[in-house]
Amino acid sequence: MGTRPARRRRIAAGIAAGLAIAAFAFGAVLSERGSSPPPPSIASQLSLRRLVGERLVAGFSGTAPPAPLRRMIGRGELAGAIFFEENLPDRAAAKRLSAEIQSIPRPRGLRDPLLLMVDQEGGLVKRLGGPPTLSAAQMGAAGGRVSHRQGQATAAGLQRAGINVDLAPVLDVARAGGAIAETERSFGESAAGVSATAVPFAGGLREGGVAATAKHFPGLGAAGENTDFAVQRIALSKRELRAVDELPYRRFIAMGGEMVMLSTAIYPAFSPRPAAFARPIATGELRRRLGFKGVSITDALESVAVRDFGGPAAVATAAARAGTDLLLCTDYRSAATAGASLVRALRRDPTARTAFEASASRVLRLRHSLASKRDPRR
């Protein structure tokens, strides 16, 4: 996700020089020190509504969860919530809001922390004050050691606010004239440069107990506009997408990255549908080709880029069929509509339950892993 339409701003490419370039070698995949083993999957025991709920994340307006959202969480019909700037006027309010949502009583088996997520990239896309203090472009220029420290500081700040998922870093490889480059949201103009600096930022997040989210797969660096505002077709060949744009994801996956966000741009080389709805991308490229075993998530399902493909019910069904795990709705009413549609689809085709259980199990494992990473200072 990027800037909302009301906050749309663009700045010229380029950053101030003078930051020293430093080499960085990221270590082995982090171990779950002191954490309990994940419980046996309960996905097979969930009702249809709760099974579907483990694939839904919703947003809302204001600084307190509205009653309908509370009821959805209490019934086990949401896996988490997304926060925007309007929800987080300051860190104290963010901490209160997170605590209030996590304290909502939930059904047995679904009491691990909800996924509370925010776009905390740095630069123009930052929903909460504090770290990161640099944009992605500035971190890319400064090197892996700096971006790693920025990731650690960001995790500490989010943990104190009760937020356990950062919808960052952007792994898009910047291209001249592209919206990602012009808004300084990319860590670099080469796959190697992005890998060497964005992935350490993700590592810093993980070390601090916050799940990192690489985005926007398979790559949005060639898009001339943000998909929040316009339909985008990325006219790159499979060969170039694989050799350049997908390359940083290999390192992210190798270091144990927890989440990947699927783009809502269209990649004609693979499919006439947005990536999040395209099985050749969401399942074929991300899981089968790159071997990703974590949680995948759509970009915002209410964005302009997906309007031609229907409302919340239609696009949620398309994304689920493509194999994308979490369906991101910026409004809880859209999530309720999407959930009802998916329940109906499962009733019509019970054989689809196996795929739903696989997605729900991945989400439940992530939620369980975050239970052991809570900052005791909170």
Secondary structure, DSSP 8 states (H G I E B T S, - for coil): ----GGG-----S--------B-----S----TT--------GGGS-HHHHHHTTEEE--SSSS--HHHHHHHHTT--SEEEE-GGG-SSHHHHHHHHHHHHTS---TT--S--EEEE-EEETTEESSSSS--S-HHHHHHHBHHHHHHHHHHHHHHHHHTT--EE---B-----TT-HHHHTT--S-SSHHHHHHHHHHHHHHHHHTT-EEEEEEET--TT-SS-TTTS--B----HHHIIIIITHHHHHHHHTT--EEEE--SB-TTT-SSBGGG-HIIIIIIIIIIT---SEEEES-TTSGGGGGG-SHHHHHHHHHHHT--BEEESSHHHHHHHHHHHHHHHHH-GGGHHHHHHHHHHHHHHHHHHHTT--TT-
